[in-house]
Amino acid sequence: MDSEKMIKTAKIGCIVISCALCLLGAAMIGFPDFSASALSTVCGVLMLLFGAARLIGYFSKDLYRLAFQYDLTSGVLAVVLGAELLARPGSLMTFFCVAVGFFILTDGLFKVQIALQSKTFGILSWWATMIFAVLSAVCGLLLMLRPGEGGVLLTRLIGVTLLSEGLLSLCTMLTAVKILQNRQPEVIVATEYSEM
């Protein structure tokens, strides 16, 4: 697969999964009676797909090289977390909250760096990525710190966290990933060298 197709695949994959995270988060806020096993299964599948899309993005070469620069780590983490959630769908809610909260906290912090780099690149909408990154990191931290709370409040907190992560990823994909059509492959230009 050439670089342009890899970037398109990663970008489209991340956008679709981000929209799914937003929908799942909104559903959990509006209807907080999800079962723990169903939540673990759905989030496990989304994490696996998210991780795969991020790994594809990391190995592609987008124009700015901003959005996917930290995605080797977060992609592997998402795949491992997704596999663990699928392996133990009825696991304790505490594990789910700490694991997902940690992933979203670290992703938010990585995206803060991306937002600052976007500003130096002259991307005008860098501030939107920054706002969603800070919101996502705070939600991830809250989810990690309150894993023992049960019921409606915890489910809604998970929903807000998933919604903020979806919006963050969507914003990053739309603002920081650029695809050039018919781009020439990267080559190193060397000057002619003659021995004396």
N, C-alpha and C positions, 0 to 999 in steps of 0.2 A: 504494500500500500504506500503510495507516495505521500509526501508531507502535506500537500494541500488537502487530500482526502482524509488524512488522519486528523487534521485540524477541524475540518467540517464535521467528521464523525464525533470527535470529542465535544465540540461546541454544541452540536444539536443534541447529543446525548445528555450533556449537562443541563441544557435548557429544559428538555423534557422531564428529567428527573427533578429539577428545581421546581417546575410547575407541579409535579406530583407531591413533592414535599409541602408546597404551599397549600395544596388541596387537602392533604392529610392533616396538616396543622390546623387549618380552618375547621375541618370536620371535628377534630378533637376539642377545639374551643367551643363549638356550637353543640356538640353531642358528646359529652365527656364520659359516656358509659362503655368505653372500649374495654375488652378483656385484655389482660396482660399477654396472653399467648398470641392473640391475633395481632396486637401491636408489635410484639417482638418479630413475628413472621413478616409482616408488611415492612417494617423498618429494616429487617435483615435483607430482604430482597432489594429494597431501595439502596441500602448501603453497598451491597455487592455491585449493583449496576453503576452507582455513583463512583465507586472505587475504580471500576474498569474504565469508565469514561475519563477519569482523571489520569490514569496511567497512560492511556492512549494520548491524551493531551500533553503529558510530560514528554513523551518520546517524539512528539511532532514539533515543528518549529514555527510557531506563530510569529507574526511580524514584530510585535513588541517584546515578546518573551516575558510577559508579566504574569498573566493569569495562571499559567501552568507551572511556574518555576518551583513551587514547593509541593507539587502534586505527586512526586514519587513517594514521599513520606505519608502524606494524607491519603493517597490512593491505596497504598498497602494497608494502612491503618483501617480505612473504610472496608476493604475486602475482608480483613481478619475479623473486624467487629461484626460485619454482616454474616460471615460464616458462623461465628459464635452465637449470634442471636437466632439463626436458623437451626443450629444444633440443639439449642436449649430454649425453645419457644415459651416454655412455662417457667422460665427461670425467675428468680426473685426480681421484683421491681427495682430494688436497690441497685443491683448490678446493671440493669438497663439504664437507669438514670445516671449513674456514675460514668458508664462507658460512653453513652451518647453525649452526655454533658461534656466530658473530656474532649471528645472528637470535635464538637461544635466550638468549644472554647479555643482549642488550638487552631482550628480553621479560621475563626474570627481574628485571632492574633496574626496569622499569616496574611490575611486579607487586609489588615491595617497596614502592614508593610507594603503590600501591593498598591493600596490607595496612595500612600506617600510617594512611591515610585511613579505611579500614574501622573501625579501632580508634576513631577520633574520632567516627565515626557510631554507635558502640555495637554493631557487629556482633560477636557473641561469638566467632565462629570465625575472626577475623582472623589469629590465630596460625598456623592451618593454611596459609593463603595465604602467610604470611611464610616458613614452613619450606620449602614447596615452591618458593617464589620464589628463596630463597637456594640451595637444592640445584640448581635448574635453572640459575641464573646460574653457579655453580661448574662444573657439567658442561659448559655452553657454553664457558666459558673454557678448561677442560682440552681440549676438542675442538679449539679454535682453536690451542692451544699444541703439540699433539701430532699434527699432520696427517701427518707423515712415517712414523709407525709403521704397519706393515702387519699383516695377518693377523688372528688371532683376538682379540687384545687391543683393536685399534682397532675392530673390528666390535662387540665387547661394549661399548666405551665409547660408540659411537654409539647402541647399544641403550639403555644406561642414560640417555643424554641425551634421547633421544626419549621414553622412559618418564617421566622427570621432567617434561618439558615437557607431556606429556599429562595427568599428574596435577595439575600447576599450573593448566593451563587448565580442567580439570574442576572443581577446587576453587573457582576464581574464579567460574565460571559458576553453580555451585550456591550459593555464599554471597553474592556481591555483585550479582547481577542479580535484581531483583524486578520482577514484572509485576503491575500493578493491573488488575483486570477492570473494564470500563465506566468507564474514567477519562475525565474531562472534558478537552477540549483546553485547552492553556495559553493564557490570555488575560492581557493587561495591564489591570489595573483602574485607571481614571483618575478622579480626583475632578473634579467639575464646576468649571469656571473661568468666572468672569464678569469682563468688563472694567469698569473704573470710568469 
